[in-house]
């Protein structure tokens, strides 16, 4: 249980610092945008490359990866009818879909996996699928939607080639290639990349904390309230249940089943908010989803551990 508490405490402290910084105004009015863009264009690509390059890709291709791929994809897909039927903007629908299935596997999942599951590697399949598949797909979609929202009409070739121009997709591909081939850049080249990678999570958490200053409490906007309720329901309730069902179907038992459900119970990652800010699409829903699912995830995860441990 201590791992759950520690993971949430780490996030809460950094977000609180961001809130204090935003309230004091010491970084200026554009601090949130600058931090988010720095994370997107510089730090996050470095983090994706370093994480995937050092990952044992062969070891994570297991039943846990299948559970992650199936349940995360289903969770993301379950939100789409909500946005479509409510005729919400395409960008907001994409952010809501991502928030429903993209979990905080990095700065929250790793300490929880370490202290609750006994091995940080338990979260590796989740990280691999999100970094290699969900991140490039959703950021490419948001790229196209954002351009169209600003009056641009990208041709089909440009739309389909969006992943080739996406820094996160490029970094993911390079990281997977390095992992598969066993090649790593020499230390003088890799060291500055690792240093930049360390900036990604703090930058996103600080930007998230700054955004909470002078913002309304989640759910105060009636236009986005049904969307937020849908995201929270899918992320905090449906996603763990999907993982439990998929784990049983694949024959996972005891510790393996616990690991799959705990990973699915993680809240929406702050990355989703960062991407929303970068493309100026669904920013409020991204912020409210990250905050609300994190609050709700604490009792949910305690319940999962109590029932399955």
BADOSE-286459 format. One record per residue (C-alpha): y, x, z; residue in three letters. Coordinates in steps of 0.001 Angstrom, whole numbers, plus 500000, padded with zeros to 6 digits. Layout:
+--------+--------+--------+------+
!     yy !     xx !     zz ! vomi !
+--------+--------+--------+------+
!      Y !      X !      Z !  ALA !
...
+--------+--------+--------+------+
This chain:
+--------+--------+--------+------+
!     yy !     xx !     zz ! vomi !
+--------+--------+--------+------+
! 500000 ! 500000 ! 500000 !  UNK !
! 502383 ! 502885 ! 500707 !  UNK !
! 502466 ! 503778 ! 497004 !  UNK !
! 503810 ! 500335 ! 496114 !  UNK !
! 506578 ! 500627 ! 498701 !  UNK !
! 507447 ! 504209 ! 497731 !  UNK !
! 507687 ! 503393 ! 494031 !  UNK !
! 510031 ! 500474 ! 494623 !  UNK !
! 512084 ! 502480 ! 497132 !  UNK !
! 512695 ! 505318 ! 494653 !  UNK !
! 513917 ! 502912 ! 491995 !  UNK !
! 516050 ! 500949 ! 494454 !  UNK !
! 517894 ! 504023 ! 495715 !  UNK !
! 518827 ! 505303 ! 492249 !  UNK !
! 519902 ! 501825 ! 491095 !  UNK !
! 522006 ! 501488 ! 494273 !  UNK !
! 523701 ! 504802 ! 493471 !  UNK !
! 524471 ! 503472 ! 490002 !  UNK !
! 525928 ! 500308 ! 491498 !  UNK !
! 528128 ! 502366 ! 493858 !  UNK !
! 529273 ! 504549 ! 490956 !  UNK !
! 530121 ! 501467 ! 488903 !  UNK !
! 531976 ! 499873 ! 491792 !  UNK !
! 534000 ! 503040 ! 492403 !  UNK !
! 534748 ! 503410 ! 488692 !  UNK !
! 534444 ! 507197 ! 488834 !  UNK !
! 532712 ! 507405 ! 485422 !  UNK !
! 535097 ! 505095 ! 483605 !  UNK !
! 534721 ! 501753 ! 481880 !  UNK !
! 532250 ! 503025 ! 479246 !  UNK !
! 529833 ! 504689 ! 481660 !  UNK !
! 527007 ! 502201 ! 481091 !  UNK !
! 527178 ! 502524 ! 477299 !  UNK !
! 527448 ! 506312 ! 477401 !  UNK !
! 524489 ! 506705 ! 479754 !  UNK !
! 522386 ! 504246 ! 477760 !  UNK !
! 523143 ! 505942 ! 474440 !  UNK !
! 522474 ! 509368 ! 475969 !  UNK !
! 519111 ! 508129 ! 477202 !  UNK !
! 518258 ! 506552 ! 473840 !  UNK !
! 519313 ! 509328 ! 471461 !  UNK !
! 518714 ! 512426 ! 473581 !  UNK !
! 516731 ! 512078 ! 476791 !  UNK !
! 514174 ! 509376 ! 475920 !  UNK !
! 513006 ! 511062 ! 472691 !  UNK !
! 512545 ! 514259 ! 474690 !  UNK !
! 510598 ! 512364 ! 477363 !  UNK !
! 508365 ! 510664 ! 474796 !  UNK !
! 507605 ! 513942 ! 473074 !  UNK !
! 506834 ! 515847 ! 476279 !  UNK !
! 504707 ! 513039 ! 477742 !  UNK !
! 502612 ! 512457 ! 474633 !  UNK !
! 502316 ! 516155 ! 473758 !  UNK !
! 500783 ! 516883 ! 477162 !  UNK !
! 498612 ! 513761 ! 477224 !  UNK !
! 494891 ! 513993 ! 476643 !  UNK !
! 494831 ! 511395 ! 473889 !  UNK !
! 491053 ! 511487 ! 473703 !  UNK !
! 490653 ! 510742 ! 477407 !  UNK !
! 492857 ! 507643 ! 477368 !  UNK !
! 491052 ! 505981 ! 474456 !  UNK !
! 488903 ! 503900 ! 476781 !  UNK !
! 488364 ! 500353 ! 477988 !  UNK !
! 491615 ! 500626 ! 479936 !  UNK !
! 493525 ! 501240 ! 476699 !  UNK !
! 491895 ! 498190 ! 475115 !  UNK !
! 492909 ! 496040 ! 478101 !  UNK !
! 496450 ! 497386 ! 477901 !  UNK !
! 496761 ! 496906 ! 474139 !  UNK !
! 495381 ! 493357 ! 474154 !  UNK !
! 497167 ! 492052 ! 477239 !  UNK !
! 500545 ! 493679 ! 476532 !  UNK !
! 500506 ! 492410 ! 472954 !  UNK !
! 499578 ! 488909 ! 474091 !  UNK !
! 502266 ! 488910 ! 476792 !  UNK !
! 504914 ! 489948 ! 474266 !  UNK !
! 503687 ! 487361 ! 471759 !  UNK !
! 503685 ! 484540 ! 474319 !  UNK !
! 507457 ! 484764 ! 474652 !  UNK !
! 508188 ! 484423 ! 470940 !  UNK !
! 507741 ! 480606 ! 470798 !  UNK !
! 510210 ! 480290 ! 473684 !  UNK !
! 512972 ! 482111 ! 471820 !  UNK !
! 512177 ! 480438 ! 468503 !  UNK !
! 511929 ! 476873 ! 469827 !  UNK !
! 515130 ! 477304 ! 471846 !  UNK !
! 516838 ! 478768 ! 468774 !  UNK !
! 518025 ! 481824 ! 470656 !  UNK !
! 519448 ! 484811 ! 468744 !  UNK !
! 516834 ! 487039 ! 467136 !  UNK !
! 517927 ! 490079 ! 469139 !  UNK !
! 517672 ! 488233 ! 472450 !  UNK !
! 514239 ! 486921 ! 471452 !  UNK !
! 513084 ! 490470 ! 470690 !  UNK !
! 514379 ! 491693 ! 474063 !  UNK !
! 512705 ! 488777 ! 475863 !  UNK !
! 509434 ! 489480 ! 474082 !  UNK !
! 509575 ! 493153 ! 475007 !  UNK !
! 510492 ! 492337 ! 478623 !  UNK !
! 507418 ! 490093 ! 478892 !  UNK !
! 504883 ! 492818 ! 478162 !  UNK !
! 506567 ! 496236 ! 478519 !  UNK !
! 505914 ! 497467 ! 482059 !  UNK !
! 507599 ! 500095 ! 484199 !  UNK !
! 504740 ! 502564 ! 483833 !  UNK !
! 506849 ! 505688 ! 484248 !  UNK !
! 509082 ! 505913 ! 487283 !  UNK !
! 507316 ! 503052 ! 489110 !  UNK !
! 503795 ! 503144 ! 487652 !  UNK !
! 503157 ! 506840 ! 488324 !  UNK !
! 503821 ! 506795 ! 492109 !  UNK !
! 501917 ! 503525 ! 492465 !  UNK !
! 498975 ! 504921 ! 490497 !  UNK !
! 499049 ! 508066 ! 492630 !  UNK !
! 499142 ! 506407 ! 496045 !  UNK !
! 497372 ! 503096 ! 495396 !  UNK !
! 494812 ! 504077 ! 492741 !  UNK !
! 494439 ! 507704 ! 493789 !  UNK !
! 495136 ! 509193 ! 490355 !  UNK !
! 498345 ! 509229 ! 488306 !  UNK !
! 496204 ! 509432 ! 485145 !  UNK !
! 495279 ! 505754 ! 485626 !  UNK !
! 498612 ! 504815 ! 484088 !  UNK !
! 498136 ! 507089 ! 481054 !  UNK !
! 496667 ! 504394 ! 478740 !  UNK !
! 499655 ! 502149 ! 479480 !  UNK !
! 502128 ! 504947 ! 478811 !  UNK !
! 500378 ! 505923 ! 475592 !  UNK !
! 500308 ! 502388 ! 474164 !  UNK !
! 503890 ! 501641 ! 475129 !  UNK !
! 505305 ! 504930 ! 473913 !  UNK !
! 503279 ! 505123 ! 470717 !  UNK !
! 503272 ! 501440 ! 469700 !  UNK !
! 505592 ! 499064 ! 471578 !  UNK !
! 508638 ! 501336 ! 471745 !  UNK !
! 508776 ! 502224 ! 468016 !  UNK !
! 508024 ! 498632 ! 466956 !  UNK !
! 510608 ! 496905 ! 469156 !  UNK !
! 513379 ! 499462 ! 468721 !  UNK !
! 512894 ! 499329 ! 464951 !  UNK !
! 513136 ! 495524 ! 465033 !  UNK !
! 516262 ! 495704 ! 467194 !  UNK !
! 517746 ! 498265 ! 464813 !  UNK !
! 517398 ! 495880 ! 461860 !  UNK !
! 518543 ! 492825 ! 463840 !  UNK !
! 521566 ! 494690 ! 465184 !  UNK !
! 522639 ! 495780 ! 461720 !  UNK !
! 522361 ! 492236 ! 460405 !  UNK !
! 524271 ! 490868 ! 463399 !  UNK !
! 527117 ! 493251 ! 462555 !  UNK !
! 527342 ! 491899 ! 459032 !  UNK !
! 525049 ! 494394 ! 457332 !  UNK !
! 522221 ! 493342 ! 455056 !  UNK !
! 519754 ! 496224 ! 455014 !  UNK !
! 517476 ! 496184 ! 451946 !  UNK !
! 513760 ! 495679 ! 452483 !  UNK !
! 513043 ! 499375 ! 451993 !  UNK !
! 515536 ! 500295 ! 454684 !  UNK !
! 514151 ! 497628 ! 457019 !  UNK !
! 510554 ! 498804 ! 456640 !  UNK !
! 511573 ! 502451 ! 456950 !  UNK !
! 513380 ! 501819 ! 460260 !  UNK !
! 510655 ! 503609 ! 462299 !  UNK !
! 511182 ! 506726 ! 460172 !  UNK !
! 514824 ! 506795 ! 461284 !  UNK !
! 514177 ! 505850 ! 464893 !  UNK !
! 514431 ! 508855 ! 467266 !  UNK !
! 511914 ! 507306 ! 469664 !  UNK !
! 509385 ! 506666 ! 466912 !  UNK !
! 509838 ! 510181 ! 465517 !  UNK !
! 509443 ! 511759 ! 468967 !  UNK !
! 506320 ! 509658 ! 469641 !  UNK !
! 504726 ! 510694 ! 466350 !  UNK !
! 505466 ! 514378 ! 466945 !  UNK !
! 504076 ! 514161 ! 470483 !  UNK !
! 500825 ! 512558 ! 469306 !  UNK !
! 500431 ! 515197 ! 466590 !  UNK !
! 500872 ! 517984 ! 469154 !  UNK !
! 498365 ! 516347 ! 471491 !  UNK !
! 495795 ! 515798 ! 468734 !  UNK !
! 496097 ! 519337 ! 467347 !  UNK !
! 496496 ! 521123 ! 470662 !  UNK !
! 499697 ! 522787 ! 469454 !  UNK !
! 502664 ! 523085 ! 471799 !  UNK !
! 506011 ! 524687 ! 470958 !  UNK !
! 506634 ! 528071 ! 472599 !  UNK !
! 508075 ! 527960 ! 476090 !  UNK !
! 511663 ! 528907 ! 475072 !  UNK !
! 511665 ! 525861 ! 472789 !  UNK !
! 509795 ! 523481 ! 475095 !  UNK !
! 511757 ! 524269 ! 478281 !  UNK !
! 515095 ! 522741 ! 477167 !  UNK !
! 513245 ! 519703 ! 475812 !  UNK !
! 511586 ! 519197 ! 479216 !  UNK !
! 514972 ! 519602 ! 480903 !  UNK !
! 516444 ! 516857 ! 478700 !  UNK !
! 513378 ! 514685 ! 479343 !  UNK !
! 514112 ! 514768 ! 483070 !  UNK !
! 517420 ! 513036 ! 482344 !  UNK !
! 515894 ! 509911 ! 480752 !  UNK !
! 514781 ! 507876 ! 483775 !  UNK !
! 517800 ! 508665 ! 486025 !  UNK !
! 520205 ! 507884 ! 483183 !  UNK !
! 518594 ! 504497 ! 482521 !  UNK !
! 518442 ! 503610 ! 486219 !  UNK !
! 522061 ! 504640 ! 486780 !  UNK !
! 523164 ! 502594 ! 483748 !  UNK !
! 521200 ! 499653 ! 485097 !  UNK !
! 522863 ! 499988 ! 488516 !  UNK !
! 526324 ! 500219 ! 486946 !  UNK !
! 525617 ! 497055 ! 484954 !  UNK !
! 524969 ! 495130 ! 488181 !  UNK !
! 528555 ! 495704 ! 489307 !  UNK !
! 530736 ! 492695 ! 488496 !  UNK !
! 527781 ! 490929 ! 486846 !  UNK !
! 526492 ! 487506 ! 487805 !  UNK !
! 523271 ! 487042 ! 489720 !  UNK !
! 520213 ! 486501 ! 487536 !  UNK !
! 519860 ! 482911 ! 486402 !  UNK !
! 523513 ! 481939 ! 486830 !  UNK !
! 523926 ! 481628 ! 483067 !  UNK !
! 522308 ! 478327 ! 482109 !  UNK !
! 521975 ! 479416 ! 478489 !  UNK !
! 519594 ! 482248 ! 479377 !  UNK !
! 517989 ! 480731 ! 482492 !  UNK !
! 514999 ! 479148 ! 480669 !  UNK !
! 514434 ! 482441 ! 478849 !  UNK !
! 514545 ! 484374 ! 482125 !  UNK !
! 512116 ! 481958 ! 483808 !  UNK !
! 509759 ! 482340 ! 480857 !  UNK !
! 509893 ! 486140 ! 481004 !  UNK !
! 509290 ! 486222 ! 484772 !  UNK !
! 506388 ! 483772 ! 484487 !  UNK !
! 504720 ! 485734 ! 481700 !  UNK !
! 505367 ! 489186 ! 483167 !  UNK !
! 504627 ! 488541 ! 486835 !  UNK !
! 501914 ! 485886 ! 486575 !  UNK !
! 500359 ! 485582 ! 483123 !  UNK !
! 500166 ! 489298 ! 482293 !  UNK !
! 498135 ! 490233 ! 485421 !  UNK !
! 495843 ! 487244 ! 484858 !  UNK !
! 495288 ! 488330 ! 481249 !  UNK !
! 494365 ! 491810 ! 482482 !  UNK !
! 491951 ! 490330 ! 485030 !  UNK !
! 490266 ! 488207 ! 482344 !  UNK !
! 490138 ! 491028 ! 479786 !  UNK !
! 488773 ! 493429 ! 482397 !  UNK !
! 485951 ! 491041 ! 483268 !  UNK !
! 485130 ! 490500 ! 479581 !  UNK !
! 484898 ! 494273 ! 479050 !  UNK !
! 482737 ! 494721 ! 482110 !  UNK !
! 485264 ! 496569 ! 484270 !  UNK !
! 484364 ! 496508 ! 487936 !  UNK !
! 485871 ! 497536 ! 491264 !  UNK !
! 488290 ! 500447 ! 490842 !  UNK !
! 488612 ! 500195 ! 487039 !  UNK !
! 489399 ! 496487 ! 487268 !  UNK !
! 491901 ! 497085 ! 490073 !  UNK !
! 493659 ! 499752 ! 487999 !  UNK !
! 493930 ! 497472 ! 484957 !  UNK !
! 495393 ! 494567 ! 486939 !  UNK !
! 497758 ! 496753 ! 488977 !  UNK !
! 499166 ! 498301 ! 485793 !  UNK !
! 499654 ! 494849 ! 484249 !  UNK !
! 501403 ! 493701 ! 487451 !  UNK !
! 504141 ! 496318 ! 487091 !  UNK !
! 507571 ! 494764 ! 486414 !  UNK !
! 509649 ! 494997 ! 483243 !  UNK !
! 510756 ! 498567 ! 482564 !  UNK !
! 514436 ! 499482 ! 482717 !  UNK !
! 513896 ! 500926 ! 479229 !  UNK !
! 514134 ! 497367 ! 477908 !  UNK !
! 517633 ! 497038 ! 479328 !  UNK !
! 518550 ! 500447 ! 477896 !  UNK !
! 517431 ! 499430 ! 474399 !  UNK !
! 519269 ! 496101 ! 474738 !  UNK !
! 522501 ! 497954 ! 475531 !  UNK !
! 521954 ! 500461 ! 472738 !  UNK !
! 521638 ! 497739 ! 470102 !  UNK !
! 523932 ! 495234 ! 471884 !  UNK !
! 521243 ! 492538 ! 471723 !  UNK !
! 520142 ! 490353 ! 474643 !  UNK !
! 521824 ! 492617 ! 477218 !  UNK !
! 522056 ! 489962 ! 479943 !  UNK !
! 518455 ! 488858 ! 479523 !  UNK !
! 517293 ! 492496 ! 479551 !  UNK !
! 519203 ! 493221 ! 482761 !  UNK !
! 518185 ! 489989 ! 484524 !  UNK !
! 514536 ! 490387 ! 483499 !  UNK !
! 514314 ! 493966 ! 484793 !  UNK !
! 515896 ! 493031 ! 488130 !  UNK !
! 514076 ! 489740 ! 488721 !  UNK !
! 510599 ! 490901 ! 487695 !  UNK !
! 510987 ! 493966 ! 489930 !  UNK !
! 511791 ! 491762 ! 492934 !  UNK !
! 508913 ! 489359 ! 492207 !  UNK !
! 506456 ! 492180 ! 491404 !  UNK !
! 506448 ! 493509 ! 494983 !  UNK !
! 504583 ! 490565 ! 496591 !  UNK !
! 502450 ! 490132 ! 493458 !  UNK !
! 501231 ! 493736 ! 493631 !  UNK !
! 500535 ! 493485 ! 497351 !  UNK !
! 498437 ! 490397 ! 496593 !  UNK !
! 496539 ! 492156 ! 493784 !  UNK !
! 495714 ! 495142 ! 495969 !  UNK !
! 494660 ! 492898 ! 498881 !  UNK !
! 492327 ! 490840 ! 496657 !  UNK !
! 490772 ! 493547 ! 494481 !  UNK !
! 490896 ! 496772 ! 496503 !  UNK !
+--------+--------+--------+------+
